[in-house]
Amino acid sequence: MFKILAKINHWLLPNYTKEQLDLTKATKLQKAIIAWKYYVTTHAID
């Protein structure tokens, strides 16, 4: 299930690494998206 979510996240959510987003200047929404992607990715690897 998490592998499918990871693929959906990859297609739908923005990639802040390519945009070189500074985490100290990120909005709460951007931080929430980063946290969600991290959560799904770590569970997809297991």
LINZI-V544352 format. One record per residue. N is the residue number from 0. RES is the residue in one letter. OMEGA is omega in degrees with one decimal (* if undefined). Layout:
[[N;RES;OMEGA] [N;RES;OMEGA]]
This chain:
[[0;M;-178.5] [1;F;177.7] [2;K;177.0] [3;I;177.3] [4;L;179.5] [5;A;178.4] [6;K;178.1] [7;I;177.8] [8;N;-178.9] [9;H;-178.5] [10;W;-170.5] [11;L;-173.1] [12;L;-178.2] [13;P;177.4] [14;N;-176.1] [15;Y;176.9] [16;T;179.2] [17;K;178.6] [18;E;-179.0] [19;Q;179.3] [20;L;175.5] [21;D;-175.7] [22;L;178.7] [23;T;-179.8] [24;K;-178.7] [25;A;176.6] [26;T;179.4] [27;K;178.4] [28;L;178.9] [29;Q;177.7] [30;K;178.4] [31;A;178.0] [32;I;178.4] [33;I;179.9] [34;A;178.9] [35;W;179.8] [36;K;178.1] [37;Y;179.8] [38;Y;-177.6] [39;V;-178.5] [40;T;-179.4] [41;T;178.3] [42;H;178.0] [43;A;-179.2] [44;I;-177.5] [45;D;*]]
